[in-house]
């Protein structure tokens, strides 16, 4: 595993670092013997004694192995890259990119967790491939590396010799998937039980993505869009909204697309999905009633749209995002 920062490692990056250490670093001889041999490989020589590298912003790590040790590994994992490399476009170390290419050329299986995908992309290892990262960074990944087919909806992507995952807990999903590939489903399931996590989670990260609310600059549309959000339970059509906006359907279509970046029908569907998600999170209304109030119709139709757009059923979504106080006084009733 690559440790991309050895000095001043931010505390919030320790989670991605700890996932492979927990899955692959602790021997499990009763499940498989031999287990994995995990080596942490630093990008530099590490901090010198007494240099004060572990400041208030993070920790300093000392690794025994360096980038040259990546070559010859069966699997190379990049758990994350420094935030400035993602947010500010700071270049990644050239030595790291070269080492990743050499490891891949030598036959290593390449894996990234969260923003580690930026390193694999910079090395050209994701060109022409489907890949993912944390949904908050997938737009940046797609813009910076247009040859990569970025999928923001999934927890992880297995493209054979190159695998990528979304952020945080999705990295654990991918690591358990690697165990399942290498040692079988039984071993992966037993390991998941020991870690008190599901061996496989339904759906993808689409269920966690916040639906955007475009800040359109077309003030003439604002009243009709606000009205539509307040009446999502009605059978609204593009013609209805255009008539309310005193526009032709063609003009309304063009102006809404310019203001929001999407079509009127897709905008309506996004609003209805957002309304249904809010109702599932905050109330204990029956699924049928949620479908009616959101304008998505029957329970079957609601389920269809959730599975297609979020990758989970309404019931699974409600269980994943329970309302506060569910165990006590219950959800809010409408």
Secondary structure, DSSP 8 states (H G I E B T S, - for coil): -EES--SSB-GGGHHHHHHHHHHHSS--TTT-SS------EESSS---TTS--S-TT-B----SB-GGGGTT-SEEEE----HHHHHS-----HHHHHHHHHHHHTT-EEEE-TTHHHHHHHTTTTTTSEE---TTTHHHHHHH-TTSEE-TT-SEEE-SSEEEE-STHHHHHHHHHHHHHHH-HHHHHHHHHHTTS-SS-SS-GGGGS---------HHHHHHHHHHHHTTTS---HHHHHHHTTS-HHHHHHHHHHHHSS-HHHHHHHHHHHHHHHHHHHB---HHHHHHHHT--SHHHHHHHHHHHTSS-HHHHHHHT--TTTTTT--B--
